[in-house]
Structure formats: structure tokens, C-alpha cells
Amino acid sequence: MTAGRTMKPQRWNPPKASARARATSSTPPLPPVRRIELPGDGPEDVVLSPTGALIAGIDDGSILSIDPADGSVTMLGNTGGRPLGLHADADGTILICDFERGLLQLHPDGRLEVLVDEVDGERLAFASNVVRDADGTIYFSSSTNRYSLAEYVGDLLEHSGTGRLLRRDPSGKVETLVAELHFANGVVLSPDRTCVLVAETGGYRVTRYWLTGPKAGTHDILIENLPGFPDNMALGSDGLAWIALPAPRDPLLDRLLPLPGILRRVVWALPDWARPKPKRTVWVQAIDFEGTVVHDLQCDGTDYSMVTGVVEQDGTLYLGSLTESAVAVTRIPS
């Protein structure tokens, strides 16, 4: 556990999972994926550059540009850490949430800049996903301040809610917009800039923070009781918020969360090989900004799995994964 901390499980009564959480494919199913192999593992997020290239970061710190047509790969830089969520600006600048180094900015000339490495006098832990508004304001998430990337399951078991949605204004000032989130993850800014969304992986839901209007400065739940663990999110060309679901909900975890914490400590003490493993699947959903599910697409995870990133462009879906050595391409079925 991070810094030798003892697990402090918090009880939670999760909503009853729907039958969809037990399914292995959708109707219609997501078409089979095409893999684009990379020179490394773990392209946890994937975004599109203004030129149409895919941008992904892998576990050796490399930031890669990938041609989706021919699969050619160009290295843009290296963070010296572990890149997770990304955002690509129109001028080629890339924002990077790096687990080890914080919120970074990779300039088109290859220069790497640290934008945020501490918040309120403490190290920024587990920067996860990010988006930048046209006025330069940056919204980003911090998943947990208690567990490392390799031990993220510990946070899901503990359910202590130390995730945050944060904002960095153009002057560099950073403030927390929403605290006590359950493994804060994907971040999406609505097209009309009225709200920003943040996925709560450990809460099976997406929280909405209002930026304008009578609810400005408050937050509510946009959608909850998702059938899987929501991860990175991205605004599609269709105006929808696309959500990567790396795995369906775990029935054992749902049973343990309302029970005394000692049981979760026992599970956490098991060697990694003895703990339940996430089911292999390829799964993405898209919702509108009223919380309605517009697309729910899933297929067998034989050729690809653990989808942690998704971006949609004109009906094509590009996928990233925490564990695969490739990004994947598929389409919305017609």
C-alpha cells in the first residue's frame, strides 16, 4: 500500500447491479477491433490530434503519435513518469496527466512543462484525466491520494473517497471543485461549457459540476448505477460523452462493500494471483448531457480488453487500454 498505509475500509451500499452488468456483448454487438501495435505497453488513454493522428502514452513514459491508417508510430517526447489521461489542443500542444509527475504540458517543439505538481501544499497524487477549455482553463481529476497506480484496486476496496475534480485557471491558480469522489477519473467539458463531467470509477457513476446558470458552483449525479467501472471519458464528434468501461461490476466487491471492513482487508492481503481478476471485455458507452445512454456497445475480449480510453470521430472508435500493447480501432455499428 502507498507509503505503508493501512487500509481503512468505508461501508457503502452500492445500487443493485442490472442484468446488463452480467452480459458479455451488446445488441447489436460492437464490431471486432483492429489492433495497432505499439513499441510498449499500456496506452491508458487515447486522443485525436488536429491532424487526425492518435496520441497515446505508454508505461515507459513515451508520448506517441500513431497514424491510424498505416499504424506508423512517432515518439513525441517522454515524461519520465507514467502518463495516463491526455488532451490535445488545436495547436499541437498536449496536456498529460502523469501518475508520478502531475499535470504536464508537452509543447509542439518537444519541450515538457510541469503545470501542476502540488495542490494546497501537498503533492498532486494520481493525476488521471484532463480537458482544456478554449479560454485556457484546465479541468482535471486526481483519482486517490492513498494508493498507487499498481495498487488502484486497493482504493476500490477501501471506498474512502479521496478523489477530486480540480480546476487550473489561466493564471495558474488551482482549486478543488469537488472532493470526496470515489476514484475520480474521466473528465469531459460540455459543448456549451455549462458543466464539466467527472467519472467516479468506484461509485459506478458520472458526477456533473455546474459552471454556469442557477446551479453554478454545485454538483449532482448525471448518471449512476452503471453496469461497469467508468474510466476515461471524451467528448465525441457526435456531441456525446463517451465512457470507457474496462470491466463489468464485480459481484464479490458489491457484496463486500456493505460488510465489515475486515473482510476487504483479508481480500487485499491475498497475493495478486489469488484475487478476483476483471473479466476480459471490450466495452464503451455514450451518454448525452441529460444522462441518457445513447450507445451501449460491447464485444468479446479475446482480441483486446481492459478498455480504459475511448475517443469517437465520425463513427469510428479508437480505444486505449491499461494492459494491452496496442490501441484498437472499431466502429459504431450501423
C-alpha positions, 0 to 999 in steps of 0.5 A: 500500500502507498507509503505503508498505509493501512487500509481503512475500509468505508461501508457503502451500499452500492445500487443493485447491479442490472442484468446488463452488468452480467452480459458479455456483448451488446445488441447489436454487438460492437464490431471486432477491433483492429489492433495497432501495435505499439513499441510498449505497453499500456496506452491508458488513454487515447486522443485525436490530434488536429491532424487526425493522428492518435496520441497515446502514452505508454508505461515507459513514459513515451508520448506517441503519435500513431497514424491510424491508417498505416499504424506508423508510430512517432515518439513525441517526447517522454515524461519520465513518469507514467502518463495516463489521461491526455488532451490535445489542443488545436495547436499541437500542444498536449496536456498529460496527466502523469501518475508520478509527475502531475499535470504536464504540458508537452509543447509542439517543439518537444519541450515538457512543462510541469503545470501542476505538481502540488495542490494546497501544499501537498503533492498532486497524487494520481493525476488521471484525466484532463480537458482544456477549455478554449479560454485556457482553463484546465479541468482535471481529476486526481483519482486517490491520494492513498494508493498507487497506480499498481495498487488502484484496486486497493482504493476500490476496496477501501471506498474512502473517497479521496478523489477530486475534480480540480480546476487550473485557471489561466493564471495558474491558480488551482482549486478543488471543485469537488472532493470526496469522489470515489476514484475520480477519473474521466473528465469531459467539458460540455459543448456549451461549457455549462458543466464539466463531467467527472467519472467516479470509477468506484461509485459506478457513476458520472458526477456533473459540476455546474459552471454556469446558470442557477446551479453554478458552483454545485454538483449532482449525479448525471448518471449512476448505477452503471453496469461497469467501472467508468474510466476515461471519458471524451467528448465525441464528434457526435456531441456525446460523452463517451465512457470507457468501461474496462470491466463489468461490476464485480459481484464479490466487491458489491457484496463486500462493500456493505460488510465489515471492513475486515473482510476487504482487508483479508481480500487485499492481503491475498497475493495478486494471483489469488484475487478476483481478476476483471473479466476480459471485455471490450466495452464503451458507452455514450451518454448525452448531457441529460444522462441518457445512454445513447450507445451501449456497445460491447464485444468479446475480449479475446482480441483486446480488453481492459478498455480504459480510453475511448475517443469517437470521430465520425463513427469510428472508435479508437480505444486505449487500454491499461494492459494491452500493447496496442490501441484498437480501432472499431466502429459504431455499428450501423 
